[in-house]
Structures are given as C-alpha cells and as structure tokens.
Amino acid sequence: MQPFQIIFNPTSAAELARMPKELQLEILGEFRGLPRQVQSTELERFGELQRSGRTLHRFRVGDYRVYFERHDLGLVIHRILSRHTLKDFLFRSGLNAQEDEALQENPKFWDLIEAARGK
C-alpha cells in the first residue's frame, strides 16, 4: 500500500504558518482521520465544488475552510481560509447562494485557487 500524503502547496502552507500555534495544531489535528475517510469514501461528508471537470472539496475546521483535492499521493491542500473571509468574499461578490454553490459558480474563487497553484 502506497503511503498517504497530505501536501500543502506554498500558499496553504503560508496561510497555516500565519495562524497562532494553537490554531495550527487544532487544524492539523483534524487531519488525523482524514486519510482513512478519503481512501474509503466518496467524500460525501465534505463540501464539493466543481468546475471544468475539476473537483475541490471543503473541509470545515471551526471557523476555517480547508479547500483540497485528491491526488495520486493523497491530498493537495490549496487554501485555508477563514469563514469570515469567505462571507466577506461572498458579500463583495453579491452572491446569495449557499457557500459551496456560490463559490463553485464564482470565477474569482477559482482564480484564488489557481493563484495558489502557480506559486
């Protein structure tokens, strides 16, 4: 069996590093059972956003949203965003839908994700 890895891209690693140590530990602690869940389910427990054949999942940890996608090695973490930041984003974008639906349809969100991939 190939080892399961949780890979933080440079942007998500920087977002995590800027958080207080207690919060970092809380977020990282939530990843403990994640490998088994991701390998054994279709991720129905997590939010899902799709665009152009690409699927991101949203994992809630307190007031934070972790956006990730499956990878051959495990998971790639793209962004770790505060719920309040997302509310502000949705408000500024003028969207009145559920969080996942609104983000899925908003090209600015995908630009935010793509910007993290390019670093």
C-alpha positions, 0 to 999 in steps of 0.5 A: 500500500502506497503511503498517504500524503497530505501536501500543502502547496506554498500558499496553504502552507503560508496561510497555516504558518500565519495562524497562532500555534494553537490554531495550527495544531487544532487544524492539523489535528483534524487531519488525523482521520482524514486519510482513512475517510478519503481512501474509503469514501466518496467524500460525501461528508465534505463540501464539493465544488466543481468546475471544468471537470475539476473537483475541490472539496471543503473541509470545515475546521471551526471557523476555517475552510480547508479547500483540497483535492485528491491526488495520486499521493493523497491530498493537495491542500490549496487554501485555508481560509477563514469563514469570515473571509469567505462571507466577506468574499461572498458579500463583495461578490453579491452572491446569495447562494449557499457557500459551496454553490456560490463559490463553485459558480464564482470565477474569482474563487477559482482564480484564488485557487489557481493563484495558489497553484502557480506559486 
